[in-house]
Amino acid sequence: MTAVRRLPIAGAVVAAVVLVAVVSTSANLTGAELLGDPEVDIVIAPTPEQPSTAPSAQPTPAAPAETQPQARGQVYVRPAGLAKVAGGVAAGVGIWRHPTDRRKSVVVGAAEDGGIAAYNLAGRRLLRLHGPGVRLTGVDVFYRFRFDPEWTNDIALVTDGATGRLRALAFRPVAASFGNPLIEEVTAPDMPVIFPDGFPRDVRVWQDATGVYAVVAQDGAARLALVRLVPAAGRKVAYEVVRTLDLPTDLVTHDLTPWTPCGPAPVVGLAADASTLYVAQRGVGIWQLTPDLTGQPSLVDVVSGFGALPAADGTCGPGEGSDRLEDVGALALYRAPGSPGYLIAATPGNGRFAVYNRQPVQYMGKFRIGSVPATGSLAITNLALGSPYGKGMLAARTSGNAFALVRWDDLARRMGLLVDTRN
């Protein structure tokens, strides 16, 4: 690995497996048992937190700490619905808004060894896509992918850990209105493996003037890949790997002491738009870098175990990092026009989610979702969906092998956050 890096802290080629659609007849998926859980009553429990000192970028006397927004307490939020996973283990999640009828919007959930399922806004499974030898984990939704000059279509991009490739799924709302499946696989044949020595885990799609791209995280590693998505014959989606990047593991503490993470430090979460990529690295913190994987990554927050050295018994000793992050997991962005929006970070260990302002990144507070352990997947949309999600939705994997669906305005009201449903 490279020399010690100073850290500014501021602010295979095979044919694709064909998926088949199976219409579910399961009906009891409305989440009544979750709503009846007394743990998830909405409670404001003020617990002010003082941000810890961040590692310094230069060996100079410490400057006064930058003023951070006051923590708003720990906000407990009651999910409005629950989408259960039948078969496999709940993994990635995405949210798709129907172009003409918001009530027909769906939550797209991946299940390891169980394929992809689409759920309506009441949490009822509409269909399931599966096939032999699949292990689907990460999901991201991209609107209006241009297949040719005359045709655009919303797609979901999915990571397949069994084959090491990406899969593209197209939403077909017009076909669905005639009784056909809502989702169809449109992956071009003979697509390359993303990581020759590993498997993809998570994915985030973004677009700029040069094209549509995806950042993919390798399972169990600190490696990222940049992939370019391109249209292929027959209105299929093809891709090519542009470059890869390994996150730094030779780090320094606040006093510039060389430090290597104590224990495994894989990438466990991604969030991206055209300007910024955020990467959650377990045992380290949240990195910020350009989404094309150029330039130098910088840490915008560190976990509490940052700087910890191995103890005599082989475990990690105490760290010197942020009291805001016991550890870090899934990431998601709340985006709205005219605003930088927010970065949401799952914080495993305490079951909370940390909220940050962007540009620059500043901590705002924490919230908790009942029955959600804050270790799995996370998706947010500001777009107006059908009732009761007319002001947007947050979806997160629960500890009970399901996805909790939360009204964004319910959370925003308690956290003092923006609500903006414009495209």
C-alpha positions as CSV (number, residue, x, y, z in Angstrom):
1,M,0.0,0.0,0.0
2,T,1.1,3.6,-0.4
3,A,3.0,5.6,2.2
4,V,1.3,7.0,5.2
5,R,-1.6,9.2,4.0
6,R,-2.6,12.3,5.8
7,L,-6.3,12.6,6.2
8,P,-8.1,15.9,6.1
9,I,-11.3,15.7,8.1
10,A,-13.7,18.5,7.4
11,G,-16.6,19.1,6.8
12,A,-15.8,-14.2,-16.7
13,V,-17.5,-14.3,-19.4
14,V,-20.7,-16.4,-19.5
15,A,-24.2,-15.9,-20.6
16,A,-26.4,-14.3,-18.0
17,V,-28.8,-16.5,-16.0
18,V,-32.3,-15.9,-17.2
19,L,-34.6,-14.7,-14.5
20,V,-38.2,-15.8,-14.4
21,A,-41.2,-14.0,-12.8
22,V,-43.4,-15.7,-10.2
23,V,-46.5,-14.0,-9.0
24,S,-46.8,-14.1,-5.2
25,T,-50.1,-15.0,-3.5
26,S,-48.9,-14.0,0.0
27,A,-51.2,-11.5,1.5
28,N,-50.3,-10.9,5.1
29,L,-47.5,-8.4,4.6
30,T,-48.8,-5.2,5.9
31,G,-46.6,-4.9,9.0
32,A,-49.3,-5.0,11.7
33,E,-46.9,-6.9,14.0
34,L,-44.3,-4.2,13.6
35,L,-46.7,-1.3,14.2
36,G,-47.9,-3.1,17.4
37,D,-44.3,-3.2,18.8
38,P,-44.3,-0.8,21.8
39,E,-40.5,-0.2,21.1
40,V,-41.2,1.8,18.0
41,D,-43.5,4.5,19.5
42,I,-42.3,7.9,18.6
43,V,-40.3,9.3,21.5
44,I,-38.0,12.3,21.7
45,A,-35.2,11.3,24.1
46,P,-32.8,14.2,24.4
47,T,-29.3,12.9,24.6
48,P,-26.9,15.8,23.7
49,E,-23.6,14.6,22.2
50,Q,-20.4,16.5,22.0
51,P,-18.4,15.8,18.8
52,S,-15.0,14.4,19.4
53,T,-11.8,16.0,18.2
54,A,-11.0,15.0,14.6
55,P,-7.5,13.9,13.5
56,S,-5.4,16.8,12.4
57,A,-4.1,17.1,8.8
58,Q,-0.9,18.9,9.8
59,P,1.5,18.6,12.9
60,T,0.5,22.1,14.1
61,P,-1.2,23.2,17.3
62,A,-4.8,22.3,17.5
63,A,-7.2,25.0,16.3
64,P,-10.5,25.6,18.1
65,A,-13.1,23.0,17.1
66,E,-15.4,24.0,14.3
67,T,-18.9,24.7,15.6
68,Q,-21.2,21.7,14.8
69,P,-25.0,21.8,14.8
70,Q,-26.4,20.8,18.2
71,A,-27.6,17.1,18.3
72,R,-31.4,17.0,18.3
73,G,-31.6,14.0,20.5
74,Q,-32.4,10.5,19.5
75,V,-35.6,10.4,17.5
76,Y,-37.5,7.2,17.4
77,V,-39.7,6.7,14.3
78,R,-42.6,4.3,13.7
79,P,-42.5,2.6,10.3
80,A,-45.6,3.0,8.2
81,G,-45.3,-0.4,6.6
82,L,-43.2,-3.6,6.4
83,A,-42.2,-5.6,3.3
84,K,-41.3,-9.2,4.2
85,V,-38.7,-11.2,2.3
86,A,-39.8,-14.8,1.5
87,G,-36.9,-16.9,0.6
88,G,-33.3,-15.9,1.1
89,V,-31.9,-13.2,3.4
90,A,-32.9,-9.6,2.9
91,A,-30.1,-7.6,1.3
92,G,-30.2,-4.4,-0.9
93,V,-33.3,-2.2,-1.3
94,G,-34.3,0.5,-3.9
95,I,-37.4,2.7,-4.4
96,W,-39.0,3.3,-7.8
97,R,-41.8,5.8,-8.5
98,H,-44.3,4.9,-11.2
99,P,-44.3,7.5,-13.9
100,T,-48.0,8.1,-14.2
101,D,-49.7,6.6,-11.1
102,R,-47.8,7.2,-7.9
103,R,-49.9,4.6,-6.0
104,K,-48.3,1.9,-8.2
105,S,-44.8,2.8,-7.1
106,V,-42.8,-0.1,-5.7
107,V,-40.0,-1.0,-3.3
108,V,-37.4,-3.3,-5.0
109,G,-35.8,-5.7,-2.5
110,A,-32.9,-8.1,-3.1
111,A,-32.6,-11.3,-1.2
112,E,-29.4,-13.3,-1.1
113,D,-30.1,-16.7,-2.6
114,G,-33.7,-15.5,-3.2
115,G,-33.7,-13.2,-6.2
116,I,-35.4,-9.8,-6.5
117,A,-38.9,-8.9,-5.4
118,A,-41.1,-5.9,-6.0
119,Y,-43.5,-4.8,-3.2
120,N,-46.3,-2.3,-3.4
121,L,-46.6,0.5,-0.9
122,A,-48.6,-1.6,1.5
123,G,-45.6,-4.0,1.7
124,R,-47.4,-6.8,-0.3
125,R,-45.1,-8.7,-2.7
126,L,-46.2,-8.3,-6.3
127,L,-43.7,-10.5,-8.1
128,R,-40.4,-12.2,-7.6
129,L,-37.6,-12.6,-10.0
130,H,-35.3,-15.5,-9.5
131,G,-33.1,-18.0,-11.3
132,P,-30.6,-20.7,-10.6
133,G,-27.3,-19.7,-9.0
134,V,-28.0,-16.1,-8.2
135,R,-27.0,-14.2,-5.1
136,L,-28.3,-10.7,-5.4
137,T,-27.3,-8.1,-2.9
138,G,-27.0,-4.4,-3.9
139,V,-29.8,-2.5,-5.7
140,D,-30.0,1.0,-7.1
141,V,-32.7,2.6,-9.3
142,F,-31.9,4.9,-12.2
143,Y,-34.5,6.9,-14.1
144,R,-34.7,7.3,-17.9
145,F,-31.7,5.2,-19.1
146,R,-31.4,6.0,-22.8
147,F,-31.4,2.7,-24.8
148,D,-31.5,4.5,-28.1
149,P,-32.4,8.0,-29.4
150,E,-36.1,7.2,-29.3
151,W,-36.3,5.1,-26.1
152,T,-35.7,5.6,-22.4
153,N,-36.6,3.3,-19.6
154,D,-36.2,3.3,-15.8
155,I,-33.9,0.5,-14.7
156,A,-32.7,-1.1,-11.5
157,L,-29.0,-2.2,-11.3
158,V,-28.3,-5.2,-9.2
159,T,-25.1,-6.8,-8.0
160,D,-24.9,-10.6,-8.4
161,G,-22.4,-12.2,-6.0
162,A,-22.8,-15.7,-7.5
163,T,-21.6,-14.7,-11.0
164,G,-19.5,-11.6,-10.1
165,R,-21.5,-9.4,-12.5
166,L,-24.1,-6.7,-12.6
167,R,-27.7,-7.3,-13.7
168,A,-30.0,-4.7,-15.3
169,L,-33.7,-4.9,-14.8
170,A,-36.2,-2.6,-16.7
171,F,-39.5,-1.4,-15.3
172,R,-42.3,-2.0,-17.7
173,P,-45.4,-0.1,-16.3
174,V,-47.3,-0.2,-19.6
175,A,-46.8,-3.9,-20.1
176,A,-47.8,-4.4,-16.4
177,S,-51.1,-2.6,-17.1
178,F,-51.9,-5.5,-19.5
179,G,-51.1,-8.2,-17.0
180,N,-47.5,-8.7,-17.8
181,P,-44.6,-8.6,-15.3
182,L,-43.6,-5.2,-14.1
183,I,-39.9,-6.0,-14.2
184,E,-37.8,-7.6,-17.0
185,E,-34.1,-8.4,-17.1
186,V,-32.3,-6.5,-19.8
187,T,-28.7,-7.4,-19.2
188,A,-26.7,-7.8,-22.3
189,P,-25.0,-11.2,-22.7
190,D,-21.3,-11.9,-22.0
191,M,-20.8,-9.1,-19.6
192,P,-17.4,-9.1,-17.7
193,V,-16.8,-10.0,-14.1
194,I,-16.4,-6.8,-12.0
195,F,-13.6,-8.0,-9.7
196,P,-11.4,-10.8,-10.9
197,D,-10.5,-11.8,-7.3
198,G,-13.8,-11.2,-5.6
199,F,-17.6,-10.5,-5.8
200,P,-19.6,-7.3,-6.0
201,R,-21.7,-6.4,-3.0
202,D,-23.2,-2.9,-3.3
203,V,-23.8,-0.5,-6.2
204,R,-24.7,3.2,-6.7
205,V,-25.5,4.7,-10.1
206,W,-24.8,8.3,-11.1
207,Q,-24.8,10.4,-14.3
208,D,-22.9,13.3,-15.7
209,A,-22.4,14.9,-19.1
210,T,-20.2,12.0,-20.2
211,G,-22.5,9.2,-19.5
212,V,-24.1,6.9,-16.9
213,Y,-21.8,5.2,-14.4
214,A,-22.0,2.9,-11.4
215,V,-19.7,2.6,-8.4
216,V,-19.5,-1.0,-7.2
217,A,-18.0,-2.2,-3.9
218,Q,-16.2,-5.6,-3.5
219,D,-17.7,-7.9,-0.9
220,G,-15.4,-8.1,2.2
221,A,-12.8,-5.8,0.8
222,A,-11.8,-2.1,0.7
223,R,-12.0,-2.0,-3.2
224,L,-14.2,0.0,-5.5
225,A,-14.8,-0.3,-9.2
226,L,-16.1,2.4,-11.6
227,V,-18.3,0.9,-14.3
228,R,-19.8,2.7,-17.4
229,L,-23.3,1.6,-18.5
230,V,-24.0,1.7,-22.2
231,P,-27.0,0.6,-24.4
232,A,-26.6,-2.6,-26.4
233,A,-28.5,-4.2,-29.2
234,G,-32.1,-5.3,-28.5
235,R,-32.5,-2.6,-25.9
236,K,-30.2,-4.2,-23.4
237,V,-27.8,-2.7,-20.9
238,A,-24.1,-3.5,-21.3
239,Y,-21.2,-2.2,-19.1
240,E,-17.5,-1.9,-19.0
241,V,-15.1,-1.6,-16.1
242,V,-13.3,1.7,-16.2
243,R,-11.0,1.6,-13.2
244,T,-10.7,0.3,-9.6
245,L,-9.5,1.9,-6.4
246,D,-8.4,0.5,-3.1
247,L,-9.1,2.7,-0.1
248,P,-6.1,3.6,2.0
249,T,-5.2,1.4,4.9
250,D,-2.0,3.2,5.9
251,L,-3.5,6.0,8.0
252,V,-2.5,8.4,10.7
253,T,-4.1,9.3,14.0
254,H,-4.7,12.9,15.2
255,D,-1.1,13.2,16.3
256,L,0.2,11.8,13.0
257,T,1.1,8.4,14.5
258,P,1.0,5.8,11.7
259,W,-2.1,3.5,12.1
260,T,-3.6,0.5,10.3
261,P,-7.2,-0.5,11.1
262,C,-7.4,-3.1,13.8
263,G,-9.2,-6.0,12.1
264,P,-11.0,-6.2,8.8
265,A,-12.0,-2.9,7.2
266,P,-14.3,-3.7,4.2
267,V,-16.6,-1.2,2.4
268,V,-20.1,-1.6,3.8
269,G,-22.0,1.3,2.3
270,L,-22.1,3.6,-0.7
271,A,-24.0,6.8,-1.6
272,A,-23.4,8.9,-4.7
273,D,-24.5,11.6,-7.0
274,A,-22.8,13.4,-9.9
275,S,-20.6,15.5,-7.6
276,T,-19.6,13.3,-4.7
277,L,-19.2,9.6,-3.6
278,Y,-19.5,8.7,0.0
279,V,-18.0,5.3,1.1
280,A,-18.5,3.7,4.5
281,Q,-15.6,1.6,5.6
282,R,-16.1,-0.5,8.7
283,G,-13.7,0.2,11.5
284,V,-12.5,3.5,9.8
285,G,-15.3,5.9,8.9
286,I,-16.9,7.7,6.0
287,W,-14.8,8.7,3.0
288,Q,-15.6,11.4,0.5
289,L,-14.2,11.4,-3.0
290,T,-15.2,12.1,-6.6
291,P,-17.6,9.5,-8.0
292,D,-15.2,8.7,-11.0
293,L,-12.7,7.4,-8.4
294,T,-10.0,10.0,-9.3
295,G,-8.3,12.2,-6.8
296,Q,-7.6,11.6,-3.2
297,P,-10.2,10.2,-0.7
298,S,-10.6,12.2,2.5
299,L,-12.4,11.3,5.7
300,V,-15.4,13.3,6.7
301,D,-16.0,11.4,9.9
302,V,-14.4,8.5,11.8
303,V,-15.7,5.7,13.9
304,S,-15.1,5.5,17.6
305,G,-12.5,2.8,17.2
306,F,-10.4,4.9,14.9
307,G,-6.8,4.8,16.1
308,A,-7.4,1.6,18.2
309,L,-4.4,-0.7,18.5
310,P,-4.6,-4.5,19.1
311,A,-4.9,-5.4,22.8
312,A,-3.0,-8.2,24.5
313,D,-5.9,-10.6,24.0
314,G,-5.9,-9.9,20.3
315,T,-9.0,-7.7,20.3
316,C,-9.0,-4.1,19.4
317,G,-8.2,-1.6,22.1
318,P,-10.0,1.7,22.7
319,G,-10.0,4.2,19.9
320,E,-10.0,8.0,19.7
321,G,-12.6,8.6,17.0
322,S,-16.0,10.1,16.8
323,D,-18.6,9.6,19.5
324,R,-21.1,10.0,16.7
325,L,-20.3,6.7,15.0
326,E,-19.8,3.6,17.1
327,D,-19.2,2.0,13.7
328,V,-20.6,2.6,10.2
329,G,-22.8,0.7,7.8
330,A,-25.2,1.5,5.0
331,L,-25.3,5.1,3.5
332,A,-28.0,7.0,1.6
333,L,-28.5,10.5,0.3
334,Y,-31.6,12.7,0.5
335,R,-31.5,14.9,-2.6
336,A,-33.7,17.7,-3.6
337,P,-33.3,20.5,-6.2
338,G,-31.6,23.7,-4.9
339,S,-30.3,22.0,-1.8
340,P,-27.2,19.9,-1.0
341,G,-29.5,17.6,1.0
342,Y,-28.4,15.1,3.6
343,L,-26.1,12.1,4.1
344,I,-27.7,9.4,6.2
345,A,-25.3,6.8,7.8
346,A,-26.3,3.6,9.6
347,T,-24.4,3.2,12.9
348,P,-24.1,-0.5,13.9
349,G,-23.7,-1.1,17.5
350,N,-26.3,1.3,18.7
351,G,-29.0,0.8,16.1
352,R,-29.2,4.5,15.2
353,F,-28.8,6.4,12.0
354,A,-26.7,9.6,11.9
355,V,-27.7,12.6,9.8
356,Y,-25.2,14.9,8.2
357,N,-25.6,18.1,6.3
358,R,-23.6,18.2,3.1
359,Q,-21.2,20.7,1.6
360,P,-19.5,20.8,4.0
361,V,-20.4,17.6,5.9
362,Q,-21.7,18.5,9.4
363,Y,-23.3,16.3,11.9
364,M,-26.9,17.1,12.8
365,G,-28.2,14.3,15.0
366,K,-29.5,10.7,15.2
367,F,-32.7,8.7,14.8
368,R,-33.8,5.2,15.3
369,I,-36.3,3.0,13.4
370,G,-38.0,0.4,15.4
371,S,-36.8,-3.2,14.7
372,V,-34.1,-1.9,12.3
373,P,-30.6,-2.8,13.5
374,A,-28.8,-0.1,11.3
375,T,-26.5,-2.6,9.7
376,G,-28.1,-3.4,6.4
377,S,-29.3,-1.6,3.3
378,L,-30.9,1.8,3.1
379,A,-32.7,3.8,0.4
380,I,-34.3,7.2,0.4
381,T,-36.4,9.1,-2.2
382,N,-37.6,12.7,-2.0
383,L,-40.2,12.0,-4.7
384,A,-43.9,11.9,-3.9
385,L,-45.2,8.3,-3.9
386,G,-48.7,7.0,-3.2
387,S,-50.2,7.4,0.2
388,P,-49.0,7.4,2.9
389,Y,-45.6,8.3,1.3
390,G,-46.7,11.5,-0.5
391,K,-43.7,13.3,0.9
392,G,-41.1,10.7,0.2
393,M,-39.9,7.4,1.7
394,L,-37.0,5.9,3.6
395,A,-36.6,2.1,3.3
396,A,-34.2,0.1,5.5
397,R,-33.6,-3.6,6.1
398,T,-34.9,-4.8,9.5
399,S,-33.6,-7.5,11.8
400,G,-36.7,-9.6,11.0
401,N,-35.7,-10.3,7.4
402,A,-37.9,-7.5,5.9
403,F,-37.7,-3.9,4.8
404,A,-39.2,-1.2,7.0
405,L,-40.9,1.6,5.1
406,V,-40.9,5.0,6.8
407,R,-42.6,8.3,5.8
408,W,-39.9,10.8,5.1
409,D,-42.0,13.7,6.4
410,D,-42.6,11.9,9.6
411,L,-38.9,11.7,10.2
412,A,-38.1,15.1,8.8
413,R,-40.6,16.8,11.2
414,R,-38.9,15.3,14.2
415,M,-35.4,16.0,13.0
416,G,-36.0,19.5,11.5
417,L,-35.1,18.3,8.0
418,L,-36.1,19.5,4.6
419,V,-39.1,18.1,2.7
420,D,-39.0,18.8,-1.0
421,T,-40.8,16.5,-3.5
422,R,-39.7,18.2,-6.7
423,N,-37.9,16.0,-9.2
